[in-house]
Amino acid sequence: MEENERIIEQNEKEEEEEEEVLVQQQQEVWSWGAGTEGQLGTGKLQDEHNPQLLNSLSSFAGPIPFLSCGGAHVIALTPGGRVLTWGRGTSGQLGHGEMVNVLQPKPVESLEGFVITHVSAGWNHSGFVSDKGYLFTCGDGSFGQLGHGDCTSRFSPQKVSYFELRHVTQIACGMRHSVVLVKDHLGQQVHGFGFGKRGQLGISNERLQSVSLPQTSLGLNDVKIVSVYANGDHSAALCAEGQLYTWGRGFGGASDVHIPQCVTTCLSFSTAALGWNHALLLTGDGEAFMLGDYGHGVLSDPQMTISRKKESDKDAVWRIPGLNGLKVRQIAAGAEHSAVVTGKSSSRILFENDGSVLTWGWGEHGQLGLGDTADQTGPHVVSFDKLIAPQHLVGQVYCGSGFTYAIRTPGTNSNV
Amino acid sequence: MSYDDVEIEDMEWNEELQAFTYPCPCGDLFQITREELRLGEEIARCPSCSLYITVIYNTEDFADSNRKNKNIEPPKRQPVAVA
């Protein structure tokens, strides 16, 4: 009996694995929004107001487990730890050894000998972390954001020698700064380098311009950090207990924060996403919150103003209106737009509305994927061309400054 | 409505565009030329979208900048002139 159960379990496990392989083989990557630098990977230099299916990624081995979208470029990881980049390359941020835009995914050859496990695309620079804990950076270095001790730009990824003897696990690239998470036998630290005027390096109470060598961010010594984030002039770190610390430019008109500060102790978060003036926060049970300007999403229509809810604490987080009780499994933030995937991440059972992408915010370049250039103050469902793959569900969504990517896999909820 | 207020020292001089620039959330750059600054213009526009920023600077710093050398670096990169 027990043996039988074990066999059944084994079979189920194998079936699940097979299913997973199948799912991965049929992965679809879609993009929309600002596209004039080639960041949509469509091979065209134009904005797209509706999701476009990319065929250019299918020629590379296996499904894409992770994407990072920057100012106008994209970095993709392959299952084997290879790196593909495309989009704006005029500062060297694509790492191909030259300063040109690339309209379709192209492997970064100089990283071929390494297994890359984490990547981040900033405004015009890029960071890559290997399984051995090495950090590589390339792109615009004008503010020291590459961490090499100078303000020189690099067109190929170069190892950051400051971390030579340490084990880097994550990098997050913002507009002109970088945040790095180090974890090894010497302990855990968050480091910052690049532009620091708004406090985004978290290294000093004093107002400073920029630093070109990594320095330890303060105030995070007693908490176990699991993730770091950066975008615009913002930085953030999430600790294992679910508290989010932020530093840099203040949200919602609040003053700048120079030393990492806990957002709220009332809620426990599982992930965060930073924009240029807002942040999205997700709790473990799928509740999405927003931090920052209540008027988010009315940029291109100056006449339109949202009646601002009076908050005593300007930095207070508030529940995203318009989700109508829908659970959220993933969040992403562009400079001035937001995207979420519905469904509960911990649940294997999917419901009718799960696996949809909802977007809102600034829409002037079609980055909301709703077929027009209108702004939206609340979440709206993105429609994908049903003729191409009616059963597919969105697994992940990623936002660049003015564009959006969604990865879809075959649906499993059709018979639920 | 201005998207943001940006100090001139935080803008970058772009040789190719012959303008001071600052990142625009659309992915392009807000731009303002030296000549515009000389004339007292304080709005830097993005060529790709409707957004613009307000540039904070001292008009006197640019009042006499109509010099032959148009390639000079932004003020922050220049050595301090001793009177």
Interface residues (C-beta under 8 A of the other chain):
Chain A: A34 T36 E37 Q39 G71 A72 R88 W123 S142 M175 K197 W276 L299 S300 P302 G334 A335 E336 W362 E364 H365 G400 S401 G402 F403
Chain B: M1 Y3 D10 E12 P23 P25 C26 G27 D28 S48 C49 S50 L51
